[in-house]
Amino acid sequence: MTPVELRQAAQILKAGGIVACPTEAVYGLSCDPLQQSTVERLLAIKHRDVGKGLILVASSIAQIPSFVTTPDIRRAAILQSWPGPVTWLLPATAAAPAWIRGDHDTIAMRITAHPLMAALCEAFGHCLVSTSANLSGEAPATSALQVQQQLGKQIDLVLHGKRGTSHKPTTIRDAVSGKIIR
């Protein structure tokens, strides 16, 4: 991925676009979590219910949005797991967008260890939505070609690159109880 391609992807995201990008295990769809109409478009493309909520990914602690909190009881465990393939359900504040949290009082958050996804977050300037690149109920895309075959021209850009070495989706843990959800 060249710096020019990253700048182009960041510009598309800032303009309300949707970008497919390799992640730790599969290709994901990313967009600006603060643009409600873009998130709604992403959900419509996937045929995904807004009530399910979405995962946010960041490149660093500094990119964690102010509308989530980190419980003191789990702060050390959370920080030790990042960057990496662990997604934490963090308590949402009253300012958290409903189109991100869905029917939940938490928001799924991860600091990615995938270099391309992290570079995309850096180029964009803050965290991004990251949801598997597929129609709901279908297998997630594991290549740029599969993204194009399944979603075609409904998305604005597909970044080509290698996925991480994980063969399963990231672990999801509850930040309050510490329980593994997935």
C-alpha positions as CSV (number, residue, x, y, z in Angstrom):
1,M,0.0,0.0,0.0
2,T,1.5,3.3,-1.1
3,P,1.1,6.6,0.8
4,V,-0.9,7.9,-2.2
5,E,-3.3,5.0,-1.9
6,L,-3.7,5.5,1.8
7,R,-4.4,9.3,1.3
8,Q,-7.0,8.4,-1.4
9,A,-8.7,5.9,0.9
10,A,-8.7,8.5,3.8
11,Q,-10.3,11.1,1.4
12,I,-13.0,8.6,0.3
13,L,-13.8,7.9,4.0
14,K,-13.9,11.6,4.9
15,A,-16.3,12.2,2.0
16,G,-18.7,9.5,3.3
17,G,-17.4,6.5,1.4
18,I,-17.0,2.9,2.3
19,V,-13.6,1.1,2.0
20,A,-12.8,-2.6,2.1
21,C,-9.6,-3.5,3.8
22,P,-7.8,-6.7,5.1
23,T,-7.9,-7.2,8.8
24,E,-6.5,-9.8,11.2
25,A,-8.7,-12.6,9.8
26,V,-10.9,-11.4,7.0
27,Y,-11.6,-8.4,4.8
28,G,-13.6,-5.7,6.6
29,L,-15.7,-2.8,5.5
30,S,-14.8,0.5,7.1
31,C,-16.4,3.9,7.2
32,D,-16.5,7.0,9.4
33,P,-18.5,6.1,12.5
34,L,-19.6,9.7,13.0
35,Q,-21.4,10.0,9.7
36,Q,-24.8,8.4,10.3
37,S,-25.8,8.3,6.7
38,T,-22.6,6.5,5.7
39,V,-23.1,3.9,8.5
40,E,-26.7,3.4,7.4
41,R,-25.5,2.9,3.9
42,L,-23.0,0.3,5.1
43,L,-25.7,-1.5,7.0
44,A,-28.0,-1.5,4.0
45,I,-25.3,-2.9,1.8
46,K,-24.7,-5.7,4.2
47,H,-28.4,-6.2,5.0
48,R,-27.4,-5.9,8.7
49,D,-29.8,-4.8,11.4
50,V,-28.7,-1.6,13.1
51,G,-29.6,-3.2,16.5
52,K,-26.6,-5.5,16.3
53,G,-24.1,-2.7,16.7
54,L,-20.7,-2.4,15.1
55,I,-17.1,-2.8,15.9
56,L,-14.8,0.2,15.9
57,V,-11.1,-0.1,15.3
58,A,-8.3,2.3,16.1
59,S,-4.5,2.5,15.6
60,S,-3.8,3.7,19.1
61,I,-5.2,4.5,22.5
62,A,-5.4,8.1,21.4
63,Q,-8.0,7.2,18.8
64,I,-10.5,5.6,21.2
65,P,-13.6,7.9,21.1
66,S,-14.7,9.8,24.1
67,F,-18.1,8.1,24.0
68,V,-16.8,4.9,25.5
69,T,-15.3,4.4,28.9
70,T,-12.7,1.8,30.2
71,P,-13.7,0.2,33.5
72,D,-10.9,0.5,36.0
73,I,-11.2,-3.1,36.9
74,R,-10.2,-4.2,33.4
75,R,-8.0,-1.4,32.2
76,A,-4.7,-3.3,32.6
77,A,-6.1,-6.4,30.8
78,I,-7.5,-4.3,28.0
79,L,-4.3,-2.4,27.5
80,Q,-2.2,-5.6,27.6
81,S,-4.4,-7.1,24.9
82,W,-3.9,-4.2,22.5
83,P,-2.8,-3.9,19.8
84,G,-4.1,-7.3,18.9
85,P,-7.1,-9.4,17.9
86,V,-9.2,-8.8,21.0
87,T,-12.3,-6.7,20.8
88,W,-13.7,-5.3,24.1
89,L,-17.3,-4.3,24.8
90,L,-16.7,-1.0,26.5
91,P,-19.5,0.9,28.3
92,A,-21.0,3.6,26.1
93,T,-21.6,7.1,27.3
94,A,-24.8,9.0,26.6
95,A,-23.0,10.7,23.7
96,A,-22.5,7.4,21.9
97,P,-24.2,7.3,18.5
98,A,-27.1,4.8,18.5
99,W,-26.2,3.8,14.9
100,I,-22.9,2.4,16.3
101,R,-24.0,0.8,19.6
102,G,-27.3,-0.6,18.3
103,D,-29.5,-2.0,21.0
104,H,-26.6,-2.3,23.4
105,D,-25.2,-0.1,26.2
106,T,-21.6,-1.0,25.1
107,I,-19.5,-0.4,22.0
108,A,-17.2,-3.0,20.6
109,M,-13.7,-1.5,20.3
110,R,-10.3,-2.9,19.2
111,I,-6.8,-1.4,18.6
112,T,-5.7,-3.3,15.6
113,A,-2.4,-5.0,15.1
114,H,-2.9,-5.3,11.4
115,P,-0.5,-2.9,9.7
116,L,-2.7,-1.9,6.8
117,M,-5.8,-1.4,9.0
118,A,-3.7,0.6,11.5
119,A,-2.2,2.7,8.7
120,L,-5.8,3.4,7.3
121,C,-6.9,4.6,10.8
122,E,-3.8,6.8,11.0
123,A,-4.4,8.3,7.6
124,F,-8.0,8.9,8.4
125,G,-7.2,10.5,11.8
126,H,-9.5,8.6,14.1
127,C,-11.2,5.2,14.6
128,L,-13.2,3.5,11.9
129,V,-16.1,1.1,11.7
130,S,-14.8,-2.4,10.9
131,T,-17.4,-5.0,10.0
132,S,-16.8,-8.1,7.9
133,A,-17.1,-7.6,4.2
134,N,-20.1,-9.8,3.4
135,L,-23.8,-9.9,3.3
136,S,-25.3,-10.8,6.7
137,G,-25.5,-14.5,7.1
138,E,-22.8,-15.2,4.4
139,A,-19.2,-16.1,4.9
140,P,-16.9,-13.1,5.3
141,A,-14.7,-12.3,2.3
142,T,-11.1,-13.4,2.7
143,S,-9.7,-11.7,-0.5
144,A,-10.2,-8.5,-2.5
145,L,-11.6,-10.6,-5.3
146,Q,-14.3,-12.1,-3.0
147,V,-15.2,-8.6,-1.8
148,Q,-15.7,-7.5,-5.4
149,Q,-17.7,-10.6,-6.3
150,Q,-20.0,-10.3,-3.3
151,L,-20.4,-6.5,-3.0
152,G,-19.3,-5.2,-6.4
153,K,-19.7,-1.5,-7.0
154,Q,-21.7,-0.9,-3.8
155,I,-18.5,0.1,-2.0
156,D,-16.2,2.8,-3.0
157,L,-12.7,1.3,-2.8
158,V,-11.1,-2.1,-2.1
159,L,-7.6,-2.0,-0.6
160,H,-5.5,-4.9,-1.7
161,G,-3.2,-6.5,0.9
162,K,-2.6,-9.5,3.1
163,R,-4.9,-10.5,5.9
164,G,-3.4,-11.3,9.3
165,T,-2.7,-14.8,10.3
166,S,-5.9,-15.4,12.3
167,H,-8.3,-18.0,11.0
168,K,-11.2,-16.9,13.1
169,P,-12.8,-13.6,14.0
170,T,-11.3,-11.6,16.9
171,T,-12.2,-12.6,20.4
172,I,-14.9,-10.4,22.0
173,R,-14.8,-9.8,25.7
174,D,-17.0,-7.8,28.1
175,A,-15.0,-5.1,29.8
176,V,-17.2,-5.1,32.9
177,S,-17.4,-8.8,33.6
178,G,-14.3,-10.0,31.7
179,K,-16.3,-12.8,30.1
180,I,-15.6,-14.0,26.6
181,I,-18.6,-13.3,24.4
182,R,-17.2,-14.8,21.2
